[in-house]
């Protein structure tokens, strides 16, 4: 309707209700898709809390690497519940698998770390 010129009497041709409804539906669909994409990007983004959880797990890994012994325990560190499990790696006597996970207050996994270490 943008290119229509006004007639001498000053009246413009009006849009029908069907055209208005179709345009509203298209706008709602486009905004719905945009909000879905935005929510997905926000959910997968790297937050400060996830970075902090990764740093805590790296510190715990360094502590556990120094003296690994077979165990499964849970500790609270800086507001995160850190679960650690040390198991022998396959059939090797000197290799250990260290599995660490950090959970927030709601029980959502914020970070996970698994590493095989050599114990002397």
Secondary structure, DSSP 8 states (H G I E B T S, - for coil): -TT----TT-------HHHHHHHHHHHHHHHHHHHHHHHHHHHHS--HHHHHHHHHHHHHHHHHHHT--SEEEEEEETTEEEEEEEEE-TT-SSEEEEEEEEE-TTS-EEEEEEEEEE--
